[in-house]
Amino acid sequence: MPESAPETTLPGVVDRHVHLGLVDRALLAGGPVTEVHDLGWDPREVSAWAATPPSGVRVRYAGPFHTAPGGYPTGRSWAPDAAVRHVASPHDAVEAVADVVAGRGFAVKVALHAGMALLPDDVLRALVTEAHSAGLPVLVHAEGDGQSQRAIDAGADTLVHVPWTEALSSELVARAAHMTWISTFAIHDGPGDRAALDRALGNARRFVAAGGTLAYGTDMGNGPTPVGVNEREIELLGQVVEGEALLRAVLGPPSAPALTAPLPMPGTAAELIAWLRASRRCYTSTGTG
């Protein structure tokens, strides 16, 4: 009787940028994605989803977008009113962060979108200071010239998209090396958007070379993104990192729920995609996985 192929066990996929209110959440149940981070929604709704998540999926959430009055994503058809928290002053920032803490959000999400009203520097700094005092990281959507620099200079912890609207200087990227940047490359992969994707990949390569941490995130719900593993996102990540760095970017920590597949340890994006296609949940004797 032939021996069965040896199996490789690894943690499940963690998608660090999703919007669960824009997708069919039930499709995540039992798949390779074992944790998602919702980065902008009505805090009451998303906290309820976290309490009763799709089977086998942990849901973490940041709560609303914190933005200037009239700032992004105010007025967008996809954004419920409660998904947007207007912050007009440093005092408002104190109250806003207290509400994130009370709502059990894991982070404070901030929007800096140059095409709409912007938080003043003092309000942005107040949000960062209050969040850090509460033990919460600050995650910033930075879009438009100068907005990534504002987030970096204010002490933000994470950019929720690798910057794509401008090529950042090597000096600025070096100052950002303590941060985490979430990939979301595939949202720029449509027709006519190659320049944005090229800028994002170039910024990401300089960031990783400077010692920064790149993490897998898809912006699930932004356009026709798949619900579950986004293979194109992994392919594009593989153009920046490979081997252990790629696995760290896409998968959870060793303590996360595990997947197993009868394939060797993946080292490239193509191998990781093949491994995930063949993987299944690895349940422990206590029934968790």
N, C-alpha and C positions, 0 to 999 in steps of 0.2 A: 504494500500500500504506500503510495508516494507521500512524502512529508508535506504538510501544508506550509505555505509561505510564511516567514516570520512577520509579525505585525509590529508596526510602529505606533506608539501612543504619544499624542501631543495634546496640549490644551485646545479648547475650541476657539473659534474666531470671535474677536471683540470688535464691533463696529462703533467707533468713537464719535460718530456724527450721523445722527438720524433724526427724522421728524415723524414720529409714529402716527400722528394725526393725519398724515397724507398717504398712508399705505394700508394695506390689509394686514394688520398685525398678526392675525392667525396663521399666516403663511410662514411665520418664523418658527412655529412649534416643531420641536424635535429635529431641527436641522443643524448644520455645522456652526451656525452663529449662536453662541451661548450667552452673549452679553451685548446690550446696546446702550448707547448714551444719547438720550433725547436732548437736543440742544436748542430748544425754543418752542414752547407750547403753553397752553392754559395750565397753570400748575395744579389746579384741582383735577382736571381730566387726566393729566399724565401721572399724577400720584396714584389715582385709581387704577390705571393700567399697570403701574409698578406693583401694586398690591395683588393684582390678579393677572400676571403676565402670561404670554403664550407658554405652553408647556416646555420646560427646559431652558427658558431664557430669563436672564436677570436684566431688569430694566433700571437704569440709573437716569436721573433727569436733572436738568439745570433750572427748569421753570421758564420764566418769560425772557424775551429779549429786553435788555435794559438799554434805552436809547433816549435821545433828546426828544422833546415834544415835536412831533412831525417827522422824526427820524425813522430810518429803516427798522422794521418793515411796516410802519404805519400805513394803513390803507390798502395793503396788498390783499387780494381776494382770498388767498390761501391762509392768511393769518387771522385767527380769531382775536377779537379785541383784547381778551385776557392774556393773550400770548405776548403782548407788548406792554412794557412798563416804562412810562415816561418819567425821566429823572431830570428835573429842572434846576436843582441846586445841590450843594453838598449835604444839606439837611435831608433832602429827598433821598440821597444816596444811602444815608444811615438807615432810614426806614425801609428802603428797598432791600438792602442786604438782610436786615432783620426778618423780613418776610420770607426770603429764600431759606434762611435758617429754620424758621417756624414751619415752612412747608417741606423740610427735609430734602431740599435740593443739595446736590453734591458739589455745585459750582455756581458762580455768577456769570451769566452770559451777557456780553456787552456787544452792541452793534455800532461800528464806525463805518458809515457808508457815505462816500464823498458826494454822491448824487442827491443826498437828502440832508435834512438838518443834522448837525453834528453836536455831540456832547462837548462842552467847553473843557479845557484842560483841567480846571479845578474840580469839576464834577467827575471827570474821568479818574483823576487821582483819588478822589474821595471814595469812589466805588472800589478801586483797587485796595486802598488802605482799609476800608471797612471789611471787605471780603477777607483779606489776609488776617485781620484781627479776629475774625470769626473762624479761622482755620479753613477757609474755602479758597480754591484757586479761581482765577479770573480767566475766562475763555472769550476771545475777541474775534468777531467777524470784522475783518479789516479789508475794505474795498475802496480803491481809488488812491491817487497819488498822495503819499505822505501818511496814510492811515496806519500802515504796518509800523512805521517809525513811531507814531504816536502811541500805539499799543506797547511797543518795546520800551520806549522811554518812560511810560507810566508804570512799568513793572508787571505787566500781564504775564501770565504763566503759559498760555497756550494761544496759538492762532488756529482757529477752527477750519481754515483753508490755508494750504500753502499759498503765499501771495502770488497772484496771477495777473494783476493789472499793471504791474511795473517790475522791472528788474532791479532788485535791491543791491546796493553797494556791498562790496566785500566787508567793509568796516562795519556797516549796520548788521550784516549777517553774523559777524563775529560777536557783536554785542548781544545777539539773540541766542547764542549757543546754549544757554542754560534752559531754554524753553522747549516745549513740545509743539510741533506743527502737525496738524492732521491733514492727510494727503488730499482727498477729494479731487484727484486728478481727472477722473473719468467724466465729471460734469463739464469739462472743457473739451471733450473729445468729439464733439459733433461737427458737422460740416461748417466750414468757414471760421472755426474758432482755434485753428492750430497755433496761432501766435500766442494766445493766452496759455495754451497747454505748454508750449515751448518755454514761455517765461516761468511758469510754475515749476517745470522740471529743472530748469537752470537754477532757480532759487533754491530748490530742494537739494540739488547736488552740492552747492556751496554751503548750505546749512549743515548737511551731514558731514562734509569735509571739515567744518569748523567744530564739530563735536555735538551738534544738535540732535535731538531725538525726533525721529519721524514716525508717525503712527497711522495705521490704516483707519480711514473713515470715508464714507461714501456719500454723505448728504442724502441718504435714502429718503425718497419723497420729493426730491428736487428733479422734476422731469421724469422720464421713463426709466428710472433706476430699478434694478431687480430687487425683490424682497428676499433677502438672504445674502449669500456670498456674491459679491460683485467681482467676477473674474477679470473684467477689464481693469478694474482698480488695482488688482494684484499684479496684472501684467505691467501696468505703468509704474507701480512701486518697484517692480523688478528692474526697471531701467535706472533706478537710483541706488537701491540696496539689494543685496543677495545674501544667501547663507543664513547665519544666525541672526544678522540684523533684520533680514526680511521676516523671519519667523517671529522675532520680538515685535516687529511692527504690526503684524496681522493677528497673532495669537495672544491668548491671555497668559497670565503668570502660571507657573507650575501648579499652583493651588486651584486653578480654575477647572470647571468640568472638562472631562477628557474625551477625545475622539481617538479612534484606533482604525488603522487600515493596513492591509497586507502588502504594503509597499515600503521601500527604503526611506530613510530620513530625507525629506525634500531639501534642496539647496537653492534651486532656482524658482522663478515665478511659475514656469510651466510645470515643474515637478510638484510645487505646492498645490496648484490648481488640480492636478491629477490626483494628488493625495486626498484633497478635500472631496473630490467627486466620489472616491472610493470609501470614504470614511463613514463610520457609524459611531453612535454614542457608546461610551465605555462606562457602564454602570458599576458602582462599587457594591460590596456586600450589604451596605446599609440602604441601598436603593436610590442613592443620589448619584448624579453624574453631570 
